[in-house]
Amino acid sequence: MSEDLIIDLASDAYFMGQALREAHKAYAAEEVPIGAVVVREGEIIARGWNQVETLRDATAHAEMLALTAAQNRLEDWRLEKCILYVTKEPCPMCAGAIVHCRPERVVFGCPDLKAGAAGGWINLLESNPPLNHRCEATGGVLEDECVELLQRFFREARAKTAARRHRDSGPDAPLLESP
């Protein structure tokens, strides 16, 4: 990471807004609504949104898809001079990939205290001793908007599950036979 890196909070909010647009795509597809963008020199070079269910791939997190798209765009696995914006703190899998790709910063919306790997539960991005690279992490950018979208998704998912259980246990539900 360059020592003269300038953090522009207005730009962080703008690019997090773009990551939120990706999260809304995930929401519309009934995926956990997390979105990501990769920015290099003020330009979005890649986008991604959670597609775990759509692709039937446990690794299809927004960050992973955005990182892969950025590497393809740059024709290099090293994402030097890049910043990853993601609406939720990266998990350990994504944090490991981030470290190996070497972006300068990761900016995330809401923390994940149970499984976050950028300081919420553990910090793999700024570990000491470092892995092969250290990546500055900035959290809390548009946090309220990111939290609200996730909470709405899970609230609706719980309501759908409850409705399905109620429907399946109603008067027309099949009776279980006794042994």
Secondary structure as UniProt FT lines:
FT   TURN            3..4
FT   HELIX           9..28
FT   TURN            29..30
FT   STRAND          35..40
FT   TURN            41..42
FT   STRAND          43..49
FT   HELIX           52..55
FT   TURN            58..59
FT   HELIX           62..74
FT   TURN            80..81
FT   STRAND          82..88
FT   HELIX           92..101
FT   STRAND          105..110
FT   TURN            113..115
FT   TURN            119..120
FT   TURN            125..126
FT   STRAND          136..138
FT   TURN            141..142
FT   HELIX           143..168
FT   TURN            171..172
//
